[in-house]
């Protein structure tokens, strides 16, 4: 098998996909608020269990914390771009391997 890089543009594109994928995945993980939301929900549930004994009367729950539209959009985009970054991380090495070993005809 001859390792004459017949498609150097594919190799460069694969390396760029790999680097861009790591950058997007890292950005998505850093700006994702799922952990904070889950921790707040868990803390609220534990506090509710501690304060309410079975003999107490039912009190209506407090209104949910209002999250701004900008925070929701940023969280959604962080999740979406994290997935896109993961796909780019997978596609990069595939493109590099095809650039090295693929020969037409």
Secondary structure by P-SEA (a helix, b strand, c coil): cccccccaaaaaaaaaaaaaaaaaaaaaaaacaaaaaaaaaaaaaaaaaaacccccccccccccccccaaaaaaaaaaaaaaaaaaaaaaaaaaaaaaacccccc
